[in-house]
């Protein structure tokens, strides 16, 4: 159609069963709107294939964007993801209502917004990273295992509740170890308990065993993935980072190139303290302190989990923890967050510079030790370290 010859950009408002497309020309004028049904995939592809090749298609990073982006890329389109939070704030700031038509028009209009310089790269203020299929597969397996672990915890809690309801006490420290499982198996056959209780307990034990097998299978897949990943093997050299945590970091970070500095990764990991403290200056700690709202809570969890173990294993990180907590006597939670913050910086340096963890940190450029090594003939080696590698172990 001649109409499609004028097409330069598309805004796509995606829903579960259909999408609303707003088609614009080079002048930014809306030349047509289309409703794309998702049920018939072949018909959907035929409609999209009428658009000119390499047309930018802007859609929000909402649930289910992955399969549609794959279809667009297969048809030689250029999908771009927009932050739902930023688009909503932009729409509200302009005093506009929310509808399928308005959302599609706004998304198409975003392409005309001038890119800004951020982290040394020209980026659109609204755009978020479109994770490739490999990273999405890793994240899907990660969330699957996380859901299984949550279900396992819920099952264990219900078993504890069964014993509590019937006044059954035990001195075992681990009810789900070898001795504990033997006790639970005997209780599920104890004629002194009511039939409904025995049936419930037996069912919960069967469910627990099934969940354990599924978790073990997913963990084996984690281990195989990390063995094949060069960066995964490097991350395991960092104290406190297990196979599961290394897989979590690899899946959630995806590509280190999208983080211009360790500060960017800290913000994404919700480990960079911020303060909303405008107006007159005040003495003491800033008010309105928080760790951000947009980021990966899973990354925050992974770094804090690693920090708990690293404090016991690594002298440098233990010293950092002790300085923050007065030898572990106060504010221990903040101490672990401080260690997690440092470990996040270390991970950025390790990944970006392809280096294993160094327990003894390299000297910072310009420091006295750096100058001493420079004068002793180690200049070329120090020059290769660079500024970013100072995050390793520091």
C-alpha positions, 0 to 999 in steps of 0.5 A: 500500500502507498500509505506504508511507503510513508511509514518511518516509525511505529508506536505499539501498545501491547496487550495480551490478546492484541496490540494497537499500532500507531503509524507515523511518517517522517514529519511525525504525523499519524497516518494510520492506526491498526489493531493487531490480533495475537491469536493468529500468529501467521496473520499477525506476521503478514500484517507486520511484514507490510511495513517497510524493513528496519522500521523502528517499533517502540513498545513498552517493557511490559509483561510479554514483550519478549515474543513480540520483539522476537517476531519483529526482529525476524521480520527485519523490524527494529524493536525498541523498549520504553520504560513503562514508568517513564512513559507513564510519568511523561503522559501524566505530566502532559495531563493526558488520559490513558487509552490504547489510542493515546498510549500507541500515539505517545510511543510512536512520538517517542522516536522523535525525542532527541537522544542524550549523552549518557555514560559516554553514549547517545541514548534515548531517555525513555529507552531500556535494554532489550535483553537478547534471547540467551539472557531471557532464557537464563532469567526464565530458569532463574525465576523458575528456581526461585519460585520452586524455593519459595514453594519449598519454604511454604511447604516446610512452614506448613509442616511445622504448623501441623506439628505445632497444632498437635503439640508435637515437640522435637529437639532436632535442630533441622527437622528436614535433615536425615533424622528429621525426615525419619521422624516425619515419616514415622509421624505420617504413619502414627495411629495416634494422630487423626487420619486427616492429619496423617494424610495431610502430613504425608501429602506435604512430604511428597510435595517437599520431595518433588520440589527438592528434586526439581530444585536440584535439577535446576541447580545442575543446569545452573552449574553446567551454565557457569562451567561454560561461562568464562565470566561465571568462572571468574565470579566464583573466585570472588569470596561468598559467590556460589554457583547459584549466586554467580548464575544470578549475577550473570543472568540479571546483569546480562551484558556489562557493556551497558553499565558505563561505570560501577556506579551505574551497576550499583544503582541497577542493583539497588545498592547506591544510597540516594537522598531527597534533601532539597532546600535549606542545608541541614546538619547531620545525616540527609533526610529522605534517604533511599536506595532507589526504586528502579532496578533489580531486587534479585541483584540486591538480594544476591550481593547481600547474600554473598556479603554475609559469606564473604565477611567470614572468608575474606580479610579485606571485606571483613575489615570493611564490615568491622569498620562499619559496624564497630567490630560487628557490635552495631548496625550489622545490617548496614554493614552487610549492605556496605560490603555488598556495595563494595562487592558490586564495584568489584564485580564490575571491575572483574567483568569489564577488565576480565580479571579474577578477584585479587584479595590484595587490592592494586594501588590506586593511580596517583597514590604513594604506593602507585608512584613507588611501583612506577619508579621501580620499573613496573610502569607498563604493568600499572598502565594496563591496570587502568582506572576501572581495575582499581575496583577489584579488591578495593 
